[in-house]
Amino acid sequence: FKKALLAIHFHNDLGLAVANSLAAVECGVNIVQCTINGLGERAGNASLEELVMALKTRRDYYNANLNIDTKQLFKTSLLVAELTGIAVSPHKPIVGRNVFATEAGIHQAALLKKESTYEIIKPEEVGQEGTRLVLGRHSGKHAISHKLKALGYQFGDGGICDGFGQHVS
């Protein structure tokens, strides 16, 4: 029985296709039929990128062998979206453009201190460019200071200084 190939194929009608796939892997299924971006009839199928990253991130639990270059997931998702004409939501897990972006000051401060606080995976692991700190009304001094430093300015209690130590009004 250990040599038998067991395959599953879930639809996402209730938004549980990836969860059901993970449960099936936990029970010994060794083939999961899934699709890029979760495309498929009705509500779609299990999303390959979500399933792969869940299995990779929790490799110690699922003990699944993967032969997938996860750094190609984002690029592949974009290609599938372009070829099918079906746009990917910016909030789609793993491959959405906003997945690694945050405007909340408390999140930004924590990310700058230790990325793993809010990012269970690194953007580069899936082919995204990196974390984006979006400056807006919810941003705090840590993100603003970080951005100013990247632009060559220093931010401190005395105000803003340019790269030569001169105060900027």
C-alpha positions in Angstrom: 0.0 0.0 0.0 2.9 2.4 0.7 3.8 2.3 -3.0 0.2 3.2 -4.1 -0.3 6.7 -5.6 -3.3 8.4 -4.1 -4.5 11.6 -5.7 -7.1 14.2 -4.8 -8.7 17.1 -6.6 -10.6 19.7 -4.6 -12.8 22.6 -5.8 -12.8 25.8 -3.8 -16.6 26.4 -3.5 -16.3 27.1 0.3 -12.8 28.5 0.2 -11.3 25.3 1.7 -9.6 23.6 -1.2 -6.1 24.3 0.1 -7.1 23.3 3.7 -8.7 20.1 2.4 -5.6 19.4 0.3 -3.4 19.8 3.3 -5.6 17.5 5.4 -5.4 14.9 2.6 -1.6 15.1 2.5 -1.6 14.7 6.3 -3.7 11.5 5.8 -1.2 10.1 3.3 -2.3 11.4 -0.1 0.8 11.9 -2.3 -0.6 13.6 -5.4 -2.5 16.8 -5.1 -4.1 18.1 -8.3 -4.1 21.9 -8.1 -3.8 25.0 -10.3 -1.8 28.2 -10.6 -3.8 31.0 -9.0 -6.5 28.5 -8.1 -8.1 28.7 -11.5 -10.8 26.3 -12.4 -14.5 25.9 -12.9 -17.0 27.4 -10.5 -15.0 28.8 -7.6 -11.7 27.3 -8.8 -9.4 24.6 -7.5 -6.8 24.4 -4.8 -4.1 27.0 -5.4 -0.7 25.5 -6.2 1.2 28.5 -4.8 -0.7 28.5 -1.5 -0.4 24.7 -1.1 3.3 24.6 -2.0 4.2 27.4 0.5 2.1 25.8 3.3 3.9 22.5 2.7 7.3 24.2 2.5 6.7 26.4 5.5 5.5 23.5 7.7 7.8 20.9 6.2 8.6 19.6 9.6 4.9 18.8 10.1 3.8 17.5 6.7 7.1 15.9 5.7 6.2 16.4 2.1 8.9 16.1 -0.7 8.6 19.0 -3.1 10.5 19.5 -6.3 9.4 23.0 -7.0 11.4 26.2 -7.4 9.3 28.5 -5.3 11.1 31.5 -6.6 9.2 31.1 -9.8 5.7 31.2 -8.2 5.2 35.0 -8.6 6.4 35.1 -12.2 4.4 32.0 -13.1 1.3 33.5 -11.5 1.7 36.7 -13.6 2.2 34.7 -16.8 -0.9 32.7 -16.2 -2.9 35.8 -15.4 -1.6 37.4 -18.7 -2.4 34.3 -20.8 -5.8 33.8 -19.4 -6.9 37.4 -19.0 -7.9 36.7 -15.4 -6.3 39.2 -13.1 -4.8 38.2 -9.8 -6.2 40.0 -6.8 -3.6 42.2 -5.1 -4.6 40.5 -1.8 -4.2 36.9 -3.1 -2.1 35.0 -0.7 1.5 34.3 -1.8 1.4 36.0 -5.2 -0.7 39.1 -4.6 1.1 42.4 -5.0 0.0 43.7 -1.6 0.9 40.5 0.4 4.2 41.9 1.4 3.1 45.6 1.8 2.0 47.3 4.9 1.1 50.8 6.0 0.3 50.2 9.7 2.9 51.8 11.9 3.1 49.0 14.4 3.5 46.4 11.7 6.2 48.5 10.0 8.2 49.0 13.2 8.0 45.3 14.0 9.1 44.4 10.4 12.0 46.7 10.5 13.1 45.2 13.8 12.5 41.5 12.9 10.9 40.6 9.5 9.6 37.2 10.7 7.3 39.0 13.1 4.7 39.5 10.4 6.1 37.6 7.4 6.0 33.8 7.8 7.8 33.6 4.4 10.2 36.0 2.8 9.0 37.7 -0.4 12.1 36.6 -2.2 11.2 32.9 -1.5 8.2 33.2 -4.0 9.9 35.6 -6.4 8.5 38.9 -5.1 11.0 41.8 -4.7 10.7 42.4 -1.0 8.7 44.0 1.7 7.1 47.3 0.8 6.6 49.9 3.6 3.8 52.0 2.3 4.0 55.5 3.7 0.6 56.9 4.6 -1.4 58.3 7.5 -1.0 55.1 9.5 2.8 55.0 9.2 4.9 55.7 12.2 8.3 57.3 12.8 10.2 54.1 12.3 9.0 53.7 8.7 9.4 57.4 7.9 12.9 57.3 9.4 13.8 54.2 7.4 12.5 55.8 4.1 14.4 59.1 4.8 17.6 57.2 5.5 17.2 55.3 2.2 16.9 58.7 0.5 20.1 59.9 2.2 18.5 61.8 5.1 18.7 61.3 8.8 15.7 61.5 11.1 16.2 62.3 14.8 14.8 64.3 17.7 16.4 67.4 16.3 14.6 67.2 13.0 15.7 66.0 9.6 19.3 66.3 8.3 20.6 65.7 4.8 23.5 63.4 4.1 26.0 66.1 5.1 24.6 66.7 8.6 22.9 69.9 7.6 19.3 70.5 9.0 16.6 70.5 6.4 13.6 72.7 7.0 
